[in-house]
Amino acid sequence: MNRHILEKLKSEGSVKDDSIVVPFKSIKTASMEYNIPEKSLEIMLLEEGLIPERYARNIGTYGIFGQLLLLKSKVMVVGCGGLGGWNVEILARAGVGYLRLVDNDHFVAHNLNRQLLAMESSLQEQKVQAAAKRIKEVNSSVEVDVCPCLFDEKTAGRLVERMDVAIDALDNNHSRRILFEVCRSKEIPVVHGAIGGFIGQAKVIMPGDPHPFKILGEDVPDKGIEVKLGTPPQTPALIATIQANEAIKLLLKKGEILKDHLLWIDLEHNEWMRLKLS
């Protein structure tokens, strides 16, 4: 049966740059006709060296095998606000096949300036529900696990189960401590990001790395510089892009990871620094 479906889809494809690209509509139609999830069809195609049209512009960067890895990967995004919304957008478009979304908050008016998923029409809507809706509009192949709950000592262990990477899109250091600790115990890499005003930072924390708060000091306040400097739209968009890129590189096992340095960016003065933490 699967071979028949593959041959049918292949016959509807077109040759581009020595590869066969299978039309988006053909995959949609086959999914409905044979009652097979689109993600499963896309995996089958990639395993045969065929390219789903949706990902055709990804392949030059990720490769066919890389795209297959992304579709089989699971990423948790903790926080679906300023950083989280942009992470969700990029990871869904990249084709990460499973996204777990964690946030217990609702959109309010002061989110409108910077949070991609915040719309005038979505005020008071749960952030995770808005994120799930956006993912399905962008890439219906992605499986979405919606978790409208706090990330705390009671929920952390359950939420990180079976994840390949965790994205720290949190806005407080108490929850970050919990995230770093539980992911270290479960051997899950964390991609950290934080912003305030024109300033942002990003870092990858691998399971064997020292706890970041051991380096920075245990007296780090719960809220950071964003309280004083504000949270404009451009800074979270940039830092989230860097976070999503690091997550993708981790999943692909490709490129240099920000594991030994903190990337610190000052957009006001166009300063980018890699700071060695020890």
Backbone hydrogen bonds, N-H to C=O, Kabsch-Sander energy under -0.5 kcal/mol:
donor,donor_aa,acceptor,acceptor_aa,energy
5,I,1,M,-2.3
6,L,2,N,-2.7
7,E,3,R,-2.5
8,K,4,H,-2.2
9,L,5,I,-2.7
10,K,6,L,-2.8
11,S,7,E,-2.2
12,E,8,K,-1.0
13,G,10,K,-1.3
14,S,21,V,-2.0
16,K,19,S,-3.3
19,S,16,K,-1.4
21,V,14,S,-2.9
21,V,19,S,-0.6
22,V,20,I,-0.5
22,V,51,I,-2.8
27,I,23,P,-1.6
28,K,24,F,-2.1
29,T,25,K,-2.7
30,A,26,S,-2.5
31,S,27,I,-2.3
32,M,28,K,-1.8
33,E,29,T,-2.8
34,Y,30,A,-2.6
35,N,31,S,-0.7
36,I,31,S,-1.2
41,L,37,P,-1.9
42,E,38,E,-2.7
43,I,39,K,-2.3
44,M,40,S,-2.3
45,L,41,L,-2.5
46,L,42,E,-2.5
47,E,43,I,-2.4
48,E,44,M,-0.9
48,E,45,L,-0.9
49,G,46,L,-1.7
50,L,45,L,-2.9
51,I,20,I,-2.8
53,E,22,V,-2.7
55,Y,52,P,-1.8
56,A,53,E,-1.6
58,N,55,Y,-1.8
59,I,55,Y,-1.3
61,T,58,N,-1.4
62,Y,58,N,-2.9
63,G,59,I,-2.1
66,G,62,Y,-0.6
67,Q,63,G,-2.4
68,L,64,I,-2.0
69,L,65,F,-2.3
70,L,66,G,-2.3
71,L,67,Q,-2.2
72,K,68,L,-1.4
73,S,70,L,-1.6
75,V,98,Y,-2.5
76,M,165,V,-2.3
77,V,100,R,-3.0
78,V,76,M,-0.6
78,V,167,I,-2.4
79,G,77,V,-0.9
79,G,102,V,-3.0
85,G,81,G,-2.4
86,W,82,G,-0.7
87,N,83,L,-2.0
88,V,84,G,-2.8
89,E,85,G,-2.0
90,I,86,W,-2.3
91,L,87,N,-2.8
92,A,88,V,-2.3
93,R,89,E,-2.0
94,A,90,I,-2.3
95,G,91,L,-1.0
96,V,91,L,-2.4
97,G,70,L,-2.3
98,Y,73,S,-1.0
99,L,143,E,-2.7
100,R,75,V,-2.6
101,L,99,L,-0.6
101,L,145,D,-2.7
102,V,77,V,-2.4
102,V,100,R,-0.5
103,D,147,C,-1.8
107,F,125,E,-2.2
111,N,108,V,-2.1
112,L,109,A,-1.6
114,R,111,N,-1.5
115,Q,111,N,-2.4
116,L,114,R,-0.7
118,A,115,Q,-1.9
119,M,117,L,-0.6
122,S,119,M,-1.2
123,L,120,E,-0.8
124,Q,107,F,-3.1
125,E,122,S,-2.3
127,K,105,D,-2.4
130,A,126,Q,-2.2
131,A,127,K,-2.4
132,A,128,V,-2.5
133,K,129,Q,-2.3
134,R,130,A,-2.2
135,I,131,A,-2.5
136,K,132,A,-2.1
137,E,133,K,-1.5
138,V,134,R,-2.0
139,N,135,I,-3.8
142,V,139,N,-1.6
143,E,97,G,-2.9
145,D,99,L,-2.6
146,V,144,V,-0.6
147,C,101,L,-2.5
147,C,145,D,-0.5
149,C,147,C,-2.1
152,D,150,L,-0.9
156,A,152,D,-2.6
159,L,155,T,-2.3
160,V,156,A,-1.9
161,E,158,R,-0.8
163,M,160,V,-1.8
164,D,74,K,-2.8
165,V,74,K,-1.2
166,A,189,P,-2.4
167,I,76,M,-3.3
168,D,166,A,-0.6
168,D,191,V,-2.7
169,A,78,V,-1.7
169,A,167,I,-1.1
173,N,222,D,-2.8
176,R,172,N,-1.2
177,R,173,N,-2.3
178,I,174,H,-1.5
179,L,175,S,-2.6
180,F,176,R,-3.2
181,E,177,R,-2.4
182,V,178,I,-2.7
183,C,179,L,-2.3
184,R,180,F,-1.8
185,S,181,E,-2.0
186,K,182,V,-1.6
187,E,184,R,-0.8
188,I,183,C,-3.0
190,V,205,I,-2.4
191,V,166,A,-2.8
192,H,190,V,-0.7
192,H,203,K,-3.2
193,G,168,D,-0.8
194,A,201,Q,-1.8
196,G,199,I,-2.8
197,G,230,G,-3.3
199,I,196,G,-2.2
200,G,265,I,-2.3
201,Q,194,A,-2.4
202,A,263,L,-1.8
203,K,192,H,-1.8
204,V,258,L,-3.0
205,I,190,V,-3.2
205,I,203,K,-0.5
206,M,204,V,-0.7
209,D,206,M,-1.9
214,K,211,H,-1.8
215,I,211,H,-1.0
216,L,212,P,-2.7
217,G,213,F,-1.4
220,V,217,G,-1.0
227,V,224,G,-1.5
228,K,225,I,-0.7
229,L,225,I,-3.1
230,G,226,E,-1.7
237,A,233,P,-1.2
238,L,234,Q,-1.9
239,I,235,T,-2.5
240,A,236,P,-2.6
241,T,237,A,-1.4
242,I,238,L,-2.0
243,Q,239,I,-2.5
244,A,240,A,-3.0
245,N,241,T,-2.1
246,E,242,I,-2.3
247,A,243,Q,-2.5
248,I,244,A,-2.5
249,K,245,N,-2.4
250,L,246,E,-2.4
251,L,247,A,-2.3
252,L,248,I,-2.2
253,K,249,K,-1.2
254,K,249,K,-2.1
259,K,257,I,-2.1
260,D,257,I,-0.5
262,L,275,L,-2.8
263,L,202,A,-2.8
263,L,261,H,-0.6
264,W,262,L,-0.7
264,W,273,M,-3.3
265,I,200,G,-3.0
266,D,271,E,-3.1
267,L,198,F,-2.7
267,L,265,I,-0.6
270,N,266,D,-0.6
271,E,266,D,-2.2
273,M,264,W,-3.0
275,L,262,L,-3.1
275,L,273,M,-0.7
276,K,274,R,-0.5
277,L,260,D,-1.0
278,S,276,K,-0.5
